Amino acid sequence: MIKKLLLVTTALALPSTAFAQDANGNDREVLEEDVIIVTGQLSDFGALKSATPIVETTRSVTIETEEQFRDKGALTLDDVLNYVPGVVGDTFGFATRGDFPQVRGFDAAEYRDGQQVLFGFYNNTRSDVYVLEQVEVLKGPASVLYGKGTPGGIVNAVSKLAGPDKQSEVIFDVGTFDRYQAAADLNAELVDNLFVRFVGLYRESDTQINYVNDDAIIVMPSITYDDGQTRLTAMLEYVDRDSDTAQQFLPLTGTGCVSGDVTITPIAVCANSSGERVEFDTYLGDPSFNRYDTNSTLVSLLASHSFTDNFSIDGIFRYKDADVDYRQSYIDFLGAVGPPRVDANGDGGRTFFRSNAFSKQAAFDLRARWAFNTGPIEHELFGGVAYQNVKTGNEVIFLSDPTTRSFGAINIYSPVYGNVPPPLFDDANFFDVGDTKTDDYGFYLNNQMSIGDLKLNFGLRYDDSKTESGANVQKDDAVSFSVGALYAFDGGISPYVSFAESFEPVIGTDGLTNNPLQPREGKQWEVGVKYQPPGTQTYITFAYFDIEESNLPNPSSLINQPDSQQEGVGTVKGFEMQAQTTLGDWYLEFNGSILDTETADGVPFASIPEEQASAWVQYQPVAGALQGFKAGFGLRYVGDNESNGTGAVGPIRVVTDGNVLGDFLLGYETERWDVTFNVRNITNEKYFSTCLARGDCFVGEERTAVVRVGYKF
């Protein structure tokens, strides 16, 4: 697989020198305005908290601009991330409750304009791609910039905010599964230096799963004052989404056990399988009960001021309030642990879960920037202080009876709905699980230095975190460090090496020492090369990384140390490549990654494919008779993934085959009109994203087709 990825990437890199030549092979001057930075551009509120060009950074960063992910037909953040190397967007298949990306094998926190926006589980509102200007993925440990987090990286979504030179548009979508959406992005300059913007949408849509809808109303106004020296932006986002759970936790009995794309050992796991298959659109909830309705209000204030050409300050304040009404019925296990979930007839007992959850966040991140020289060394220094207060809470009603089935069984092959227990609708039966409050303080310093063509980066951060849950109070602190070096050769080749750390508090008590559990700690070494030939629209990167995460739960072999978190170590080693270029009227993109993951128990990370690759080719003439026409085609390859566990039959291993999916774009764009037709999964492949040893499978996204008509003004 490595050879295949290298061949394709090399094929993209070779023509780049021809871009600066005429038809006769003679060198020609490439005007600056001809060059499009295909990698996007970071801002001070971007993933690196710095506008340093990506080609000069010692970290792996991928940016998907709105134009790029719109052309590829992305309808969700998961869709956007499916074209990013080292990232799995739809880890658990087609989803409606949220986005669950994995970066370099680890869960990735979602940020908005440089601040985290999602906390806890199922107590928040999913982001919508229409309100985003671009999506940035910073790979590897990021605690030196953001404090606590996993060693995989972060996903930062950049909002559409008011400012100069913004074009207005109204767009209407019609698509498969009765999707109807109207959206608007309206911009105006009220007076000199004062700009307003309104971004909003209304959507009614069914989905590929019976009875599951995906409706939304989003209103996001913003106002900006920008005189070139001072910039102040206030933004309000209100989101109301009504949906249900697309993931139906379909039992292995009627899915993996009867699929040639899933390998399950031992065979006893499938003892109840009759050979009958569950349809991919099967709904095993209850239409009279299930829902996943979310509401959120987000307020952001962003500010920056330049005192001199070399000294400035900037910061962001965030307040967010979210509520979720979550109700779900699902098939539970027949046995104590693991499969099967249903009997030989396909009947399974149901579990009902109702939750009223919330999250509240108040946060700020303030920093100062100073550019100065010390002899031959140029410094771009920034330091800041960050604070975050988050409160989450939940009250639940939980009724489960998978064996005696007093609520009635449901058949996975021919489900019949009804018989929802009346206590679920009585609010007096709610059990308050209590609130959790966290206070996080962070102080950080970062220095980007240049000594001619040598670029050096040093970062240091101290974090203090306190979590209160009921009567329990846990305090953690950590010092995170990063360092990197890059040398930019004249020909556009820039090799680099970097080291970075992460930490993630774990709430609880060590069963062996009776002390609070230690934070998980991550360390990453990365070496790579970035290539951007001068005067071209080509950008190619290669990266090798080695991540170790320690203080994980003890390996299962250490049976005498239950609940201890001192011995477990997980590792990820991998290789990534990314290539983008524009050759005349053609845009070409290729991404690939290979991961070697290992848990503390010596097995691969659950549901993480070892291999990934994607490619996108787009033709869009800028002149001539076909000016305005655009056509694109993409392929996405995801390799096998596996899940390991233990059940009544002993150790269980489930391997889910990979898949290749195709995407298509056809459109015509003028100065005013933009008409496009997008198809994702063009061959309508029916596949499982992953199947778990615990006993269920998750279906992948089926074919979607959307016609979009936009008017620009």
VENCORQUI-V195417 format. One line per field, one symbol per residue. phi: phi as a letter, one per 20 degrees, with the letter a starting at -180 (. if undefined). Layout:
# VENCORQUI-V195417
phi = ???
This chain:
# VENCORQUI-V195417
phi = .ffffffffffffgfffffecefenefcfdfgffedffembfcfdefelbegggfdeececccdfgfffffenfdcfgfgffddfmcdfdgdmfccfrdcfddlndgdfedclncfcdbmclcbdffdffedeacdceengcffdcnfreffpcddedffcfrfmdeebcccdcbfllecbdcbcdcbdfbgmdccbccbbcccbecfdgmddbebccccebccdbdndccccdcccdcccdbbeffdlffggdcgfddfecdccfffgdfeeenfdeffefddecgecfabdccbcccccdbbbefbfdcbcbabdccbccccddcbdbeeefefcmfedcefenecfdddccbddbbcccbbbdbdcbdbccmeeedcdcbbcccbdcccbaccccccbfdflfenecefebfcdpmfgggfeeffefdefnecdcccdbccbccedccmeedccccbbdcccccdcmeeccdcbbddcbbbbbdefffnecfbbbcbcbbbgceqdffedmdgffffccccdccabdccggmcddbcccbdccdcddmegggffefecfmeccdfcdcccaccbbccbdcmeddcbbcbbcdcdbefendfgfmdffcbbbbcccdbfebnfegofbbbbcccdcefccccaccfeofcccddffbccdcbcbabcdfddbdccdcdlfelfdbdfacdffpbcceefefcccdcdccdb
